[in-house]
């Protein structure tokens, strides 16, 4: 099998892993020369929190796997074409695509073959070869094998910008039923080890007397949960995400809508969940991390433990808490402004800066490019006071007129 055929198989096999983004890493010293950069505008598109598009070569080292996870197209019992890159082939592909200005970094994962340590050793060897032999300074994200030895994980963090361990499903029972070789407690133990190493390296950097302390995964760790492969509702998924952020200081939890696979187990649903559900979970995740919402508040906007698919979570919450509105944009504190539908954190900061010098008017909101039909029913400005509208009528006005059609998650481009 030639390199092009391998690339076609292993790039396609990697598209199901959503947990890659190149935000948050440290800038490397470019005075020594070398290839690549961790900066700049983003053949996989990952998106940073500030909206930048980052291009990564996203591949598997191999799609052969000893595990038989029911939801995975690369499971041991799956009848798919198998391929495996050598370390030298991955290094060559990364450098070739970088020199053609097609990528800014590498996202490398793998099926588990032979053993967890052998697989992890191959992933580490790719990163080490790129860094040491070729001076590659671009972004590298390595998937970590939970059962791999601490020494290998330590070395992985030395070469990679970000490490990730996929928790896959939000509940231990679901993981045991659909992925019997995986153990949620072992996955969390491995996450805890990564947190300790990452925080230790940051503390060393703050206190080290020498100019530069040893680095360890400066962009932190992330994980992925599959949405819709089991019966977990959105409240359970967001509860698990909240615990992961608090307990392991994850940079991101990624949500990936389950995609039906060939010859699937009867334990799996026959159809995929609505992609908008994945999108709503990302919006809710943002509210939990940056807008001061609790999980209970976010979920309260929907029904039966599920987010409202028709409206974004902040708008759904506001409609059920009409007594908290309207909010006076010229008087309310930042935490109240952050709860206004249609106002993002950056817009709120601009409002706070502007009102120090002049009263906020509706035309000021227009200049900030906010959605006036979405914002004005919930705010008071110097020249605007909303009419009292019943929740039902207002809800109908706020529901988007067209169906959600854009894919909410990063799209894997074909290399061909």
C-alpha positions, -999 to 999 in steps of 0.1 A, spaced: 0 0 0 15 33 -10 17 65 11 -12 81 -7 -35 52 0 -25 51 37 -32 88 40 -66 85 24 -76 58 49 -60 72 81 -70 108 75 -106 97 71 -104 74 102 -93 104 123 -123 126 114 -144 112 143 -122 128 169 -133 164 176 -109 171 204 -83 192 186 -77 229 187 -44 248 188 -54 276 211 -35 284 243 0 270 237 32 289 245 52 306 218 86 289 211 119 306 208 124 312 171 158 327 174 174 293 170 157 288 136 137 258 127 105 250 110 69 259 118 50 282 141 23 279 167 8 312 157 -11 326 127 -43 320 109 -54 287 105 -62 199 63 -85 197 94 -101 230 106 -99 235 143 -112 267 159 -97 287 187 -119 305 213 -112 338 195 -126 324 162 -92 318 145 -91 289 121 -61 266 126 -51 241 99 -38 207 113 -28 175 96 -51 152 115 -44 115 111 -41 82 129 -9 64 132 -30 32 125 -67 24 124 -60 -12 136 -71 -15 172 -72 -43 198 -102 -27 215 -138 -34 204 -156 -2 214 -191 -5 199 -194 32 188 -160 32 170 -157 26 133 -121 13 139 -131 -12 165 -114 -47 163 -145 -64 149 -151 -37 122 -148 -47 86 -129 -16 74 -96 -13 54 -67 -12 77 -35 8 73 -5 18 94 20 46 90 57 43 100 71 70 122 92 82 92 61 85 70 42 107 95 73 129 99 76 132 61 40 140 56 40 167 83 70 184 70 58 182 33 24 197 41 39 224 63 64 234 35 34 236 11 18 260 36 -12 236 39 -9 231 77 3 247 109 6 216 130 -1 180 136 -29 161 155 -19 125 159 -39 97 174 -39 59 170 -57 27 175 -41 6 202 -20 -22 188 4 -47 206 2 -27 239 -6 7 253 31 13 259 41 3 223 15 25 208 24 55 230 60 50 222 54 53 185 34 85 190 61 100 212 88 90 186 70 110 159 69 142 180 105 138 192 118 132 157 100 163 144 113 185 173 148 172 176 158 161 142 139 187 121 135 216 144 98 217 139 83 244 161 47 241 149 18 229 170 16 192 180 -13 175 197 -9 139 208 -36 116 219 -26 99 252 -32 63 260 -45 61 296 -27 28 303 7 40 290 36 42 315 41 75 333 76 78 317 61 77 282 34 103 291 61 125 307 81 124 274 49 130 254 43 162 273 79 173 267 74 174 229 36 180 225 18 213 230 -14 196 241 -23 161 253 -58 146 254 -75 115 268 -110 109 255 -135 101 282 -159 91 253 -191 87 273 -204 107 303 -213 77 326 -193 47 338 -222 23 330 -225 34 294 -187 31 289 -187 -4 304 -215 -15 282 -202 0 249 -164 -1 255 -157 -30 279 -119 -27 276 -120 9 289 -124 19 326 -137 54 335 -118 54 368 -85 47 350 -92 74 324 -98 99 352 -67 87 370 -47 94 339 -63 128 336 -53 136 372 -17 126 364 -17 150 334 -31 178 355 -4 174 382 24 174 356 10 204 337 5 225 369 40 214 382 56 225 350 39 259 352 49 264 388 85 255 378 84 281 351 72 307 376 98 299 402 128 287 382 159 308 385 171 299 351 156 316 321 136 286 309 122 256 329 113 223 313 80 225 295 51 200 297 21 203 274 18 241 277 -16 241 259 -30 218 286 -52 188 281 -86 182 265 -111 154 261 -141 144 240 -176 131 248 -198 114 222 -233 127 222 -262 104 214 -245 71 215 -261 63 249 -292 75 267 -275 102 287 -294 135 286 -278 169 283 -279 175 320 -258 144 326 -233 154 298 -229 190 312 -226 177 347 -197 154 337 -181 183 318 -185 206 348 -168 179 370 -140 175 345 -133 212 343 -133 215 381 -114 183 389 -88 182 361 -85 218 348 -92 208 312 -88 234 285 -117 221 266 -144 194 266 -154 186 230 -188 172 221 -191 150 191 -225 139 178 -226 101 173 -224 90 137 -240 56 128 -214 32 116 -215 1 94 -224 -32 111 -232 -13 143 -242 -30 176 -279 -32 184 -270 -14 216 -264 18 195 -292 41 182 -299 35 145 -299 72 136 -277 101 146 -289 128 170 -297 162 156 -264 180 149 -279 211 165 -279 192 199 -241 192 197 -241 229 188 -264 237 219 -240 218 242 -211 239 230 -231 270 237 -241 258 271 -204 249 278 -195 285 270 -221 298 294 -207 276 322 -171 286 317 -173 323 308 -207 337 317 -213 327 353 -242 303 346 -246 271 367 -255 238 351 -289 239 367 -296 273 352 -286 263 317 -306 231 318 -336 250 332 -341 267 298 -351 233 283 -373 204 294 -367 170 309 -329 174 312 -325 184 276 -315 217 261 -340 236 240 -331 229 203 -350 258 190 -332 286 209 -297 291 222 -294 283 260 -290 319 271 -322 330 253 -341 300 266 -331 308 301 -340 344 298 -375 336 285 -381 315 317 -368 343 339 -386 373 325 -387 388 360 -349 395 357 -355 417 326 -352 443 312 -316 451 321 -305 487 321 -274 488 300 -263 521 316 -265 509 352 -263 471 354 -231 454 366 -211 432 342 -225 399 356 -260 410 347 -251 422 313 -235 389 305 -269 373 309 -286 393 283 -293 373 251 -272 384 222 -245 401 242 -211 384 242 -183 390 267 -164 413 244 -195 433 236 -203 437 273 -168 450 279 -172 476 251 -205 487 266 -189 491 300 -161 512 285 -185 533 264 -209 541 292 -182 558 313 -183 586 288 -218 587 274 -252 570 278 -257 538 258 -284 542 231 -299 516 207 -278 530 178 -247 522 199 -257 486 199 -261 486 162 -226 499 158 -214 470 180 -230 446 154 -253 429 179 -286 414 168 -311 442 178 -342 420 174 -326 396 199 -312 421 224 -338 449 225 -366 430 241 -344 424 272 -327 458 277 -332 494 285 -311 521 269 -312 559 270 -338 559 241 -354 525 244 -377 507 269 -392 474 257 -429 468 256 -442 441 278 -445 409 258 -457 376 269 -431 348 269 -449 328 242 -452 357 217 -416 367 223 -404 332 219 -419 329 185 -402 361 174 -368 349 187 -368 315 170 -346 317 139 -367 316 107 -345 291 90 -335 256 101 -300 251 115 -280 238 85 -244 247 92 -223 220 108 -214 232 142 -182 212 146 -149 215 128 -150 200 93 -123 176 81 -112 186 46 -101 160 21 -64 159 14 -72 151 -22 
